[in-house]
Amino acid sequence: MSNKKIIRVTTVASSLKILLKGQLSYMNQFYDIIGVSSKDPVLAEVTEIEGVRTKGIDMTRKITPFKDLRAVWQLYTFFRKEKPAIVHTHTPKAGTLGLLAALLAGVPNRLHTIAGLPLMEATGKKRILLNVVEKITYACATKVYPNSKGLDAFVKQEKFTKPSKLKVIGEGSSNGVSIEHFDPALFSEKAKNDLRKSLNIGEEETVLIFLGRIVNDKGIHELVDAFVEVATKFDNVTLIVGGTPEKDLDPIKPKTEEILDTHPKIKMAGWIEDVRPYLAISDAMIFPSYREGFPNVVMQAGAMGVPVIVSDINGSNEIIISGENGVIVPVKNTPLLEKAISEFIERDLNSYSSDKCRQMIIDRYDQKLIWQLLHKEYEALLKNN
């Protein structure tokens, strides 16, 4: 192992466990990797699964000045003690606090991956404040990695930092997708039929699925309103909704929540630990999000051979090519979303090749390729120290 030390920082431990799954252990072959996030029992799982050291330092996802200053101090103290060659941050708050602490601690390589910007949906004074915070974050960084070409263009358009700091790794994505793990061949017809029966879904039903947080920004209102209309046209259609709400940060409307809980054709699956069986029984995914960095669930669906109807936002509109592995519709447009779903059920259901959907993901977003490219990036940076 190299004596070079790299600290990866996320706001919450689940990001280390899920969003960067496998990447930490891969990098640990070449470097001394340490994962840092808010204190959580999940950190112990990261240590066990990835085989890396972890450190808990509490960071909030909201604007909390006193707690934020305390986190910066604790991060600074930790970085001074560990003396890493690279600090690489993910998620907005970890980026701001982690990079400021790394700058103060004299860390030579301060990297940040952008994987979605909440400010895209903000307005007024909140947008102005978030713009300033974003500029501070990038000013503290030596290199910034938008995880999609659309995010790269947005950051340049907003002039958050000089273009020379920006770089997209490969074709995009923070971690790619494991094509060995997300493989439809792993699921037998019996297993799929058993899952359908457990959900009370008939064999002839067209199964649509949404996977993600149940919040405004994911386009839940448009999804529900469009599906209600679709369900009046087609008797044999079911929508599976997998995910959990965030009532403190981004609650959905009570009316939408009521429909989700009571509509006979909507199956609320809650948090799904393993989404693959659910994707294996799905005919299409619906993902009408307002903003993304590079949505993992869209890549995962594609790797499982499932076409995806997405909104026209960065990340999603790079993974999906309309008519080839899904459909792109305008963002926040319920009538056109409903039309796209209806047309899919009416005439497009058999026009998408599962093999082609999967191959389009393999060619561009194989996880191992993303890891190799990031490793190459680290090596280039370390040689310049």
N, C-alpha and C positions, 0 to 999 in steps of 0.2 A: 504494500500500500504506500502511496505517496505520503510525504509528511505535510502536504498542503491540507489546510483545514477549511471547510466550507460550511457556513451556517445558513440553513434555509428557514425563513420566518413566515408564518401565516398567523392571522388573527385568532382563528379557532383551530383546535386540534383535529377536527374532522376533515379539514382541508389537507392536512398532512397525510391523514389516513386514506382519504378517498380521492381527492383531486390529483395528488402526486403519488398515488399507489404504484409501487414497484420502482419508481424512479430513484427514490432515496437509496434503496438497497443496491441498485445498479451503480449509482455514483459512488457508493461506499467501497466498491472494488478498487477505485482509483484514488479516493480522497478520504479524509476523516470527516464524515458528515455528521452534523448535529442539527436536529429539528427543534425549533422554538415556536411555541404558541401559548395561548392562555392556559392556565392550569386546568387540567381535565383528566379524568381516569383514562380517556382515550389515548393520552400520550404514552401510557404504559403499553397499550396495544401497538402503537407505532414502533416502539422499541422492540417489542417481540416480533412483529411481522417483518419490519424492515431491517432489523439488526443494527440500528443506529442509536446513538445517545440522544436524549431529549431533555429539554429544559422548559419548565412552566413559568411564564411571565404574563400576568394578566393584562389583556388589552380589550377595550370595549369596541363595539361596532358603531357606537354613537359618538357625538362630540361631547367629551367629558374632560375639560381642561386639566383639572387637578389629577385625575386618574391617568390622563395621557402623559403629563409631566413625570409622574411617578414611574410609568412604564418606560419612558425614554431613559430615565436615570438607571433603572434596573437593566435595561438592554445595554446601555453604555458600559456599566460596570461589568456585565457578562462578556461583552466583546473585548474589553481591555484585558480581562483575565485570560480569555481563550486565544486572542490574537489571530483571528482567521484571515486567510488570504482573500476570501470572498464572503460577503454577506449577500444573499439572494432572497428578496422578499416577494411575497404574493399577497393578494387581497389589499384593498385600499388602506385600511387603518394600519396594518402591519407594514405597508410600504412607507407611509409617512413617518411613523414612530421608529421603525427599524432602520431606515436609511439616515434619518437625522442622528440617531445614536451611533450608527456606523461611521458617519462623517466625523462626529465629535471624537470617536475612539480611534480615528486614523486608519480605518480599514481601507486598503488600497483599491479594491474592486467592490463597488456597491451597485448591485444589479436589482432591477425590479421588473417583474412580469405583469403586464396589464391584462387582466382577464375579465373585462367588463367594467363600465364606468357608471355608477349610480347617478352621477351628475347629468347624464344624458337626458334623464327624465325630470330634472330639477328646474325650477324657474325662479325669477326674482332674486331676492337677497341670498337665498339658499344656494342658487346656482353660482352667484358671484363668489360666495365664500368657498364653495367646493372647487371652483376654478383656481382660486388662490392656493388652496391646500394642494391641489394637483401639481401646480407649478413648483411649489416648495418641495414636494416629493421628488420630482424629476431633477430639480436643481441639486438635490443631495446625491443623486445617482450618477454613476460614471457611465452606465449603459441601461437603456430601457428597451424591453422586449414586448411590444404589443403582440398578443397571441392571435391576431387576425390582420389581414391586409386592410380591412375596413377600419379597424381601430387605429392602425398606423396612419391612415389617411386623415382620420378624425383628429388625432393628436397634432398632426402637422397643420391641419386647417385652423385649429384653435390656438396654434403657436404656444403650446404648453412647454416645449423645449426645442432645442436646435435639432434639425433633422439628422445630424451626424451621430447623435446619441441613440437613435432608433434603429431597431433591427427586428425583422420577423424571422423566427427560426423555421426553416423549411417552408411548408405550405400553410403553417399556422398550427394552433393548439398548444396548450401548456404541457400536455402529457400524452397526446395521441390516444389510441385505443388498442387494447390487447386483442388482436385478431384470433388468437388461440382460445381466449376466454369467451369472447363474444362470437360464437360460432353456432349457427342454427343446427348443424349436424349433431350437436351434443344432445338434442332433445328428440326423443322418440315420439311417434304418433300417440302411443298410449299415454305418455307423460303429458302431452299437450291436451289430450281428451280428458284426462283426469283433472287437470287444472280448469278446463272449461266447465266441467260438471260441478266442481267445487264453487265456482263463481255463478253457477246457474245460467250459463251461456250456451245456447243451442248450437248444434253442429253447423247449421246453415247461417248463423249470424255473421254479419260483417263486424269485425272487432276493431275499434279505434282506440288509441291509447294516448294519454298525456302523462308525462313524467316530469316532475319539477316541483318547486315550492308553490303552494297555493296562495299566490299573492297577485296584486294588481299588475305588477311589471311583467308577469309571465303571460299576460293576455287571457287570464281566466274568464273575465267577463265576456269577451268576444267569443271565446271557446264555448262557454255555456249557452250564450244566446244563439250562436250558430247551430249548436247541436240540438237545441230544443226545436228549431225549425226543421232540421234534417230528420229528426225523429218523427215529425208529423207526416213526412213524405214516405219514409221507409219503415216497415214494420220490423225488419230483421237487422237492426243495427244497435250496437252496444258501445258505450264509451267507458273505458276503464280510466280512473283518475288515481295516479300514484304519487303521493307527496303529502307534505304536512303544511299547515298554515303558519304564518308569522304574524300573529295578531297584534304584537307590539310595534313591529316595524312597518308592515305594509298590509293591513287588514283588507279583506275583500268586502264588497257590499253585502248587507244582510240578505237581500233578495237572492243574490247569486249563491250565497251559502245555503239558503233554504232549498234552492233547486238542486244543488249538488247532493243534499241530504235526502231529498224526497223523490227525485225523478226516477221512475221505474227502470229506465234504460241506462242509468249512470251507476257504475259500480265504484264506490269509494274504497280504494285498497289501502289507504294510509301509507306510511313509510314502508317501502319495499326494499328489503336488504339485498335481494338478488333480482334484478329486473329482467334477466334473460328469459326465464320461463314465460313471463308476461309478454315480452316482445315476440317470443316464438309463436304465440297464439294470435298475434295482432296482424291485421291486414294493412294498417297504416298508422303512423304516429301523427298527431296534430300538435304543433309547437308554435303558437302565435305570440311569442315573447316580444316585448317592446325594445329590449336591449340585451345584448350578450357580449361576452368576449369571444369565446369559441365553445359553443355548447356541447358538452360531452355526450348528452343523451341523444343528440342528433347523429353523432358519429357511431354511438353504440347501436342505435336502431339500424343504421345502414350496414354495419358489420353483421347484424343478424338478418340481413336481407329484407328489411322493412322500409318501404318508401316513406317519406316524411313530407307533410304539408307544413311549411314554415312561413313566417312573416319575413318581409324584405328588410332584414337588418344585417349588420356586419356579422361575420361568423356563420350564421345560418345560410346566408345567400352565397357563401363560398363553398360550403359543404354540399349544398343541394344545387343541382342543375335541372331546371324545370323540364319535365317531360322525360328525364333520364333516370333520376333516382328520387323524384318527388315533384312538388309544386311549390312555387314561391308566390305569395299573395301580399298585397300592401299591408303595412302594419296598421293596427287599430281599425280594420275595416271588416265589420261583422258580415255585411251582405256578400262581399267577395270571398270571405272565408267559408261561409255557408255554401256558396256556389261551388267552390273548389271541392269541398267535401262531398257535395251531392254528385258532382260530375265524376269524382273518383268512384263512388259507389255505383253509379249508373253505367259507366262505360270504361273506366280506367283500371278497374280492379285487377284484371288479368293482363294488362298491358305492360306492367312493370316486372322486369326479370329480377327475381331474388338474387340470382348469381351476379347480375350486373350491379345491383345496389351494393352488394358486399364488395365486389372487386374495386369499385370506385373509392371505397374507403381504404382498402388494402394498399392501393397504389399511392395514396397521398398521405395517410395518417397512421400507418403502422407504428405502434408505440416504440418499437425498437429503433426505428429510423429517427424518431424525435429525440430519443435518449442519446443516440450516437451523435447527432448534430449538436446537441447541447454540450455533450462531453468535448466535442471538438472546439466549441466556443470557449469553454472553460480553459482548455489547454492553450488556446491562442492568447487569452488574457493573462494567464499565469506566466507565459514566456516573456511577456512585455514588462513584468515587474522587475 
